[in-house]
Amino acid sequence: MKNKIIRTFCLLIYFWSFSQILYSQNSVGISDSANFIPDNSSILHLHSTNKGFLLPSLSPIQINNIYKPATGLLVFDNMKKNFVYWDSSQWIYLNGSGGWSLNGNSGALKSINFIGTSDFKPIEIRTNNIKRGFISEEGQLIWGNTNKLFNQGENATFISNQIFQYPLVAYSMYNGPGIYSKTIENNNTAFPALLGEYSGSYNIGIGIMGISTVENGIGIEGFVLHDTATAGLFNGDLLYTGQLLHISDENLKKDITPLSNVLDKISLINSYEYYFDTQKYSGINMSKNISFGFLAQELQKIYPNLVVEKYIPSYDKNFERQESHKIKTINYIGIIPILLEAIKEQQSEINDMKNKLNYLEKLIEAK
C-alpha cells in the first residue's frame, strides 16, 4: 500500500513538471504556461502553444461496440480518419472524409449511406445558385419550374419543352441511357413518361415518342445484343396509321435461291382456332378473344427458321415486373412468300389439269 502511494505521488510530480492545472471560478484549465487563465464559459479549457488534444482512436468495429454511448460522445475513427459523435441514435461523422467528397467516395454501403434527406423534405438542385430542379417529398424528379401539371425547362429535349411531373426511373446498359415510368390513373388522363404503363379508361401510355425532322431521320430506334432479346415489346394491341415495312432490298441479300416444291410442306401445316391461357399466364396480358393461327412447335418441325425463341416478362397487378417466360414465336410475315409460292405451284397444277381436260375434250369431239 505504501509503495502504491509513493508511485502515485511521483506521477503527480512528473505531470506537474510539464503542465499547470489552473482554476478560474468554476472552470478548470490545463496548460503548459503558468500565466494561462481558463475561460469562464468552459468547464475544461486546454491550452498549449505546440501541442494538441488527442481523443481516443478507435476502429469502426470498436466504435460500434461501445456500450450505451452517451449523447455527444466524441471519438476518432482511425479507419476513416474522421471524428464521429453519438447523437443519441446513431454515429454521425463530422465534415471530412466521412462526408460526401467532391472528388468521389469509396466504401459506401447502400444500407446506411445515401444522398438525400432523412425527413419529409425535398432536395433542390442548383447551378450558379439558381434552382434547376428538385426531388419532391413524394420522390418525383422535376426539372425547371414547378407548376402542377407538368414542368418546363429551358432548352429541354422534349416536345414543347414539357417534362411531366411523374416518377422516372432510369436504366442503362453498355453506357446507353434509358428512362422507364409507370403511371396508374383510373378514369382520368394519364401522363406517363417514356415506356409508359397505364391503367384506366381512355388513357394513353406512350412508350417512346420520337419525331423525325429530316428526310432520312428515324423517330424511334431499338437495338438488341442477343438473339433472345427483343428491340421492342408492346403489352397490348399495336396500332399504326402508316405502313408496316420489312427490309427486302436485293442489295442487302446474298445466296438468293428461288423457292420450289413448297406445296407438299404447306399441306403438313395445320391451322387452329384457340384461346390463350390467360388464367395460367395472367401477367403477360394476352388477348381473351378467340384467335387463329399455327402451333409453333408443329411449324418448327417443318420450317424451323420461322420459329424464334424469345423471353417475355410478366407483371403483377401493381405492374411490377415478375419472372420472364421463354416462349416460341412465329414469323407470320415470313410465311407469306411460302404461301405465295404454294399458290403458284397449285395454280400450275390446275393449269396442267385444264390443258389435259381440253385435250381429252377435243379427242371426244373428234370421234
C-alpha positions, 0 to 999 in steps of 0.5 A: 500500500505504501509503495502504491502511494509513493508511485502515485505521488511521483506521477503527480510530480512528473505531470506537474513538471510539464503542465499547470492545472489552473482554476478560474471560478468554476472552470478548470484549465490545463496548460503548459504556461503558468500565466494561462487563465481558463475561460469562464464559459468552459468547464475544461479549457486546454491550452498549449502553444505546440501541442494538441488534444488527442481523443481516443482512436478507435476502429469502426468495429470498436466504435460500434461496440461501445456500450450505451454511448452517451449523447455527444460522445466524441471519438476518432475513427482511425479507419476513416480518419474522421471524428464521429459523435453519438447523437443519441441514435446513431454515429454521425461523422463530422465534415471530412472524409466521412462526408460526401467528397467532391472528388468521389467516395469509396466504401459506401454501403447502400444500407446506411449511406445515401444522398438525400434527406432523412425527413419529409423534405425535398432536395433542390438542385442548383447551378450558379445558385439558381434552382434547376430542379428538385426531388419532391417529398413524394420522390418525383424528379422535376426539372425547371419550374414547378407548376402542377401539371407538368414542368418546363425547362429551358432548352429541354429535349422534349416536345414543347419543352414539357417534362411531366411531373411523374416518377422516372426511373432510369436504366442503362446498359453498355453506357446507353441511357434509358428512362422507364415510368409507370403511371396508374390513373383510373378514369382520368388522363394519364401522363406517363413518361417514356415506356409508359404503363397505364391503367384506366379508361381512355388513357394513353401510355406512350412508350417512346415518342420520337419525331423525325425532322429530316428526310432520312431521320428515324423517330424511334430506334431499338437495338438488341445484343442477343438473339433472345432479346427483343428491340421492342415489346408492346403489352397490348394491341399495336396500332399504326396509321402508316405502313408496316415495312420489312427490309427486302432490298436485293442489295442487302441479300446474298445466296438468293435461291428461288423457292420450289416444291413448297406445296407438299410442306404447306399441306403438313401445316395445320391451322387452329382456332384457340384461346390463350391461357390467360388464367395460367399466364395472367401477367403477360396480358394476352388477348381473351378473344378467340384467335387463329393461327399455327402451333409453333412447335408443329411449324418448327418441325417443318420450317424451323427458321420461322420459329424464334425463341424469345423471353417475355416478362410478366407483371403483377397487378401493381405492374411490377415486373415478375419472372420472364417466360421463354416462349416460341414465336412465329414469323407470320410475315415470313410465311407469306412468300411460302404461301405465295409460292404454294399458290403458284405451284397449285395454280400450275397444277390446275393449269396442267389439269385444264390443258389435259381436260381440253385435250381429252375434250377435243379427242371426244369431239373428234370421234 
